[in-house]
Amino acid sequence: MARPVPEIDIDLFGDASLRDPFANYRRLRDAGPLVKLRTPDVYAIGRFAEVQAALRAADCLISGQGVGFSDMFNAPKGMNVLQSDGDLHRRLRGAVTRPLTPARLARAREDLKALVTERVRALTGQGWFDAMPSLASFLPVEAVSHLVGLPDVGRERMLEWAAASFNLIGPRQEESDIASMREAFAFISTLSPDQVRDGSWAAELFGAAETGRLTMQEAMAAISAYVIPSLDTTILAKGHLLNNLANHPDQWALLKARPELIPAAVLEGVRHSSVLRWFSRVATADYAVDGMILPEGARVMLLYGCANRDERRYEDPDRFDIIRDARDHLAWGTGPHMCAGMNLARIEMEVLLEALIEQGVELTAGDGVMGTNTGLYGFASLPFRLD
């Protein structure tokens, strides 16, 4: 006999919880390996081992019926990387990840390092600034928009489109976000090979469509994966990393003394302060979760940030510790839907830390303002100094 699934009444989408979700995350984990939420009326999984297993069970817990709660977000099913399954997902993901392999990105690392080094030098000794637009956003916007090869209007709007898309996955929808998403889809639909930069990722996809390796619809779907969800996750992760290092001077001193820990610091940063809150899946059959049953047809939230603070997996998980082995963190997911852009995100954060260490700066963070995006956890603003 299956164990009963506990029902809990917590508001994961109230502004207070969105700004500081960790007490609710602990309540959810402690309630059981699988819980039923009252608002919204869905199941949820928040423990590390169970979230990891669910993300790898892509045949039973599918994405093709949408990964949010919003009809607006879930509506374009099938022909996009995030909300597709099986052979279609593998084909679309292969097109998206082709330029995102470590070998391909290694060619861009030197240029990315030069760009961020120049920005760090310009900000050092200049007093207080907002780290989110001035430092965290700088490299993703410059790098992604250039590498994708978008015309200027696309570059200018990518941040707004990304924020709107993640805000729409939750149970509440703002008209401004709906309008932004419609604008994003309209922009993507007007793209053509003569509008994108020669040699860019978008140009490669159009070339694949022209030679028959992809349909034009598949090429456009892959381009949308670059344009819409590719920026905010890395920007917010950088904000958390800067804030954590500034507020843990012992960790910053250790990193300066041992720069070989930079890759580990990046992984600990995204584990400790996971930007992606959750995605949902739909069960195609009864799915067992540690003696409990998620019934066929049910929608379930998989809470990435909650899993990464699970005491069952990480000792003292609320501590930011750059010598922790966080290689199995779930901030970028796992399984067939693991974040396609994680290699670029890692490089961007690593070269930022390299530039800060080489500049010999001290980091000071003021009281940041947390955002209330329903899909992403991160700072809306973060007062910062480089001295």
N, C-alpha and C positions, 0 to 999 in steps of 0.2 A: 504494500500500500504506500502511495506517495504521501509525504508529509504535507500538511496544510501550508499554504503560502501566507505569511503574515501581511496584514494590511496596515500601512502607516499613513499618517496625515502630516506631511511636511510640505512646505511651499518652496520648491526649488527655484521658482521663477519670480518670487517677490524681489524687489530691489535690494533689500537687506541681504538676502541669500545670494543673489547674483554678485554682490560686492564682496561678500565673505562667505563662501559656501561650505567651509570645512566642518563646522559643527553639524550641519545637516548631513554632510557626507558621512561623518562618523555614526550618526543615528541610523542612517540607511544601511551601512555595513553591519552594525551591531544587530539590526533587526533580523537579518538572515541573508543567505546567499542569493535568494530571489525574493523580492517583495512586490506587493501590489500598491501602487500609489492611488490616492483618492483624487488628487488634482495634479496633473491630468490623469484620466482613468487609463493607466497603462501599467505594465510590469516594469521592473527596474532591476538591474544587476550592478553592484558596486564594489564587490570584493575582487582583488587582483586576479586570483587563479581562475575565477569564474568568468570575468570579463575577457581575460586572455583566451580561454577556451571558446567562448562565444564568438569572438572575432575570427577565430580560425574555423568555425563551423559554418562556412559560407554556403554550403549546400542546404542546410536546414534553416539557418537564420539569414534570410535574403535581404538584399538592398534594393532590388528591382521594383518594389512597391513603395519606394520612398524611404528616406532615412530621417525625416523630420515628422512633425505633427501637422504642419500647415499644408493645406491643399495647394496653395500658391507655390510652395517649395517642392512638394512632391509631384506636382502635375506633370513636369516634363520627364516622365519615366522612360526608361529604356535607353534612349540615345544620349546618355552622358555617363562619364566614367564613374562618378560617385554613386549613381542610382541605376546600376546595371549588374548583371550576374553572368556567370558561365562564359561561353565563348565570346560573346559580344564584349563583356567586360575585359577579358584578356586581350582582345584585339585593340580596344580603345586605350587600355592602360599601356600596352606596348608602344602605341604611337606617342602617348604623352611622355613616357619615361625614356624614350630613345635619347633625347639630348640631356637627360638628367642623370646619366650614369657617372660614377666617380671619375672614370677616365676622361669623359667629355668635359666634365666640370673642372677638372684639374687645369685645363687650358685657360679657364677664366679666373682661376684663383688669384693670380698675380695682379690682374686688372682690378678685381674686387678689393684686394688688399690696398692697392694704391689709392683707390677712391676713398675708402674709409679712413685711411691714414691722413689724407688731406683734410677730411672733415674733423677728425679728432684734433689735429693741430689748430684748426681754425677756432674750435670751441674752448681749447685749453686756456685758462687764465682769463676768460671772458665773463666770469661771474655766473649768476644763475640763468639757466635756460630750461625750456621744457624738453626733456629727453625724448618724448614720444615723436613729435614731428622733426626735431632737429637732429637726432642721432639714431633712434631706433628705426624710423621710417626711411632714412636716407638711402641705405644700400638696397633694400628690397625694391623700392620704387625705381631707382636707377637701373638696377641689375635686371629685374624681371621685365620691365617695360622695354628695355633695350634688347634683351635676349629674345623675347617673344617677337619683337619687331613691330610693335603697334604704331599707328599714326598718333600724332600728338593728342588728339581729343580722347583717345583711349587711355593714354598715360595719365591724363589729368583726372579721369573719373574712376580709375581702378580701385582706389581706396574706398570710395563711397560705395561702389558696387559690392566689394568684398564684405564690408560691414553689414550692408543690407541683406545679403544672401544668408549670412549666419544668423542674423536677427530673425529671419523669417522661418527658421526651422522650428521655433518654439510654438507654444500654444496661443500666443498673441501676435497680431500683425498690425503694423503701423502703415498708414497709407503712404507715407514718405518712403518706406522701405519697398513697398510694392511698386511704386513709381520708379524707384532706382533699378529694381530688377527688370522691369519692362524696358527701361532705357538700355540696360546692359545687353539684353537679348536682341534688342533692335540694332544696337551697334554691331554686335557679332554677326548678325545676319547680313549686314551690308559690307563686311570685309571681303576683299578679293585679292588675288595675288599681286596686283599692281599697287596695292595700298600698303603692303608690309615690306620691311627691309629685306633686301637680298641676303641670303645666308642665315636668316633668323629662323627660330623654331616654327613660327607660323608659315614661313616660306617653305620649310621642309614638309609640313603637313599638306600644304596646297600641292606641292610636287608629288607627294604620295598619292593624292587624289587624281592628279593628272595622269599618272602612270598606272592607275588601277589597283594599287596596293591598299587603298582605302576608298570608300565612297566619299563624295563631297560632304554628305551629311555627317559621316564619321569624322572627317577632318575638322569640320566646324565644331563638333562636339568636343574634340580634343583641344581646340583653341580655347573654347569656353572654360576648360579646366585650368588653363593658364590665367585667363583674364579675371575670373570671378573669385575663386577661393585661394589664390596663391600668395596673398600679401599679408593680411592681418595676422595670420598665425605666427609668422616669423617676426613681425614687428612687435607684437605683444610679448612673445617669448624673449626678445631682446630687452624689452622694458623690465620684465621680471628679473632677468639675469643681472642687469645693471643695478636694480634696486637691491637684490639679495647680496651682491658683492659689496655695495656701499654700506649696507647695514650689518654686514659681517666682516669687519676689518681684518679679523684674524684669517678669514678665508682669502681675502684679497691679498694680504701679505704672503700667505702660503703660495698663492698662484703666481705672484711676481717672483718669488724665490724659486719656484718650480714650474716654469712655463710648459713643461711637458705634460702638465695636468690639464691644459686647456681643453682637450677633447672630453675628458671626464667631467670638467666643470660645466661644459655645455649640456651633457647628458643629465647631470644632476639638476641643472637649472630647469630643463623641460620636465623632468620628473616631479620636482618639488612644486612647481607652479605651472601645472599643465594648462595650456591655453584652451585647447578643445575640451569643452565640458562633456559632450555626449553626442552620439548619433543613435538612431533607433534601427531596429531590424524587425522583420515579420517572420514568424515561425511557419514553415511549410508542413510541419508535423509536430507532434508532441515532443518537447525538448526537455531532457532531464537536467536539473541543476542541483546537484548534491542532495538527491532524494526528493526534490520538489519538481513539479511539472509545470512548464510553460506550455499552455495548450496551443494546439494547431490554430493558426489564424491570428494569434495574439501579437500585438506590437510590444516590443520591449526596448527600454532605454539601456544603453551600455555606457556607463559613466567612467570615462577615461581618467579625469582628474581625481575622482573618488578612489579608483583602483590604485592610483599611484601614491596615495597616502595610506594604504592598507597596512596596518600593524602586523598582519599575518604574513606579509612579504618583506617589509622593510623595517629594520629596527629603528625606533624613534623617527618615524617617517616625516614628522613636521620639522625636523632639523635639516637645514641646508648644509651639506657636507660634501665638498668637492672630491674627497678621496673615497666616497661611497661607490660601490660598483652598481651603477644604474643602467647597465647596458640593456636590460630586459624591460625597461620602462614602457608604458603604453601611451605616452603622449602623442606619438605618431601612429598609434595603432599597431596591429600585427595582422598576419594573414594576407589574403589576396587584396584587401583594400588598404593595406598599409600606405601611409602618406607617400605619394609619388615624388613630392618635392623635398623630402627630408635631407637628401644629400646636399642640395643647395642651401637649405636652412642651416645645416651644420657648418658649412663653409663660411656662410655670412657671419655666424656668431663667432666662429673661431678667429676669423681675420679681425673682427672687431676687438676681441680680447688681445690678440697679438698687437694691434695698433695701440691700445691703451697701455699695455705693459711697456712697449718700446718707447712711448712718450713719457713714461715715468710719472704718471699722474696719481693723485689721490682722488678718490671718489666720494662725493657727498650727495645724499638724496634727501629731499624734503618730503613733506607729507603729500603723497600722490593721491589722485582721485581715481577710484576704480570705476570702470564702465559697467553698464548693465545690459550688455549684449546677451541675448538668451542662449547663444551657442558658444561664445568665446569669453574667457576670463582674462582680463587684463586692464592696464591703466588707460584711462582717458587722457590723463596728464600726469607728468612726473617731474617736479622741480629737481634740477640736478646741477652739479658743479664738477668741473675737471680742473684741479689745481696742481 
